[in-house]
Amino acid sequence: MFKLYYDKLYYIAKSYVRNEQDAEEIVQDVFMKLWHRKDNKEIWTNNYLFTATKNACLNYLKHRKVVVDKARNYYDKQL
């Protein structure tokens, strides 16, 4: 499963986050979540993998925006 989908999911993740290391980590996290749910055969579909990867990327980007905004606010207050 990993070998079959990793490259496709990595490409999707990289297109969202534009960073190779972050894309790798996101795809690994998706596979880890899938592994923890391995008894639930209903989620073992490529649609699940693609959707989970997209959602993980969007969550990553949302979190990164919050961190950047907080840092900007902190530095603006310091000036």
N, C-alpha and C positions, 0 to 999 in steps of 0.2 A: 504494500500500500504506500509506504513512504517513498520508495524508489519510483513508483508509478506517478505520483502526484507532486513530489517535492519541487521539481523545476517549474512546473506550471504555477504552483502557489507562490513560489519565490518571485517569479516574474510579476504576478499580480501585486504582491506586497511591495516590491521595489517600485512599481509604477505609482503606488500611493505615497510611500514614505520617502522615496528618493535617496535611500541610504542602504547600502548593502548589508551592513551588520544588523541594523534594525529590522530589515526584511527577513534575514535569516532567523533572528530571534522570534519574530512574530510567527513565522511558519513552524518553528519548533514548538512554540507554545500551543499552536492549534493542534499539532499532532499529539502533544502531551495531554491536552484536554480530551482528545478523541481516545487516547489510550486509557485514560481513567474511566471512560464511559464504554469500554470495549464490549461490555455485556449487552448494551443496547444496540442491537443490530440495525434498528431503524435509522440511525444517524450515519451509517457507513455508506454514504453516497457521495458522489462527486459534487452534487449540489450543496450538500452540507459543508464540505471542505471549502468550496469557493466562497460560500456565504460567510462561513466562520472566519476565513482569512480577510475578507473585505471588512467585516465588522471589527475584527481585531485591529486592522489598520486605522479605521475611523476612530476607534477608542484611543489608540496610540496618538493620533494627530490631535484629538481633543485634549488629551492629557498634556501633550507637549505645548499646546497653545496656552493652557492654564499656567504652566510653569513659566513660560516666556512672559506672559502678562504680569505675573507676580514679580518676576525679576525686574521688569521695566518699572513697575510701580515702586518697588523698593529703591531703585537707583534714581528715579525721578524725585522721590522724597529726600534723598540724600543731597541732591543738588540744591 
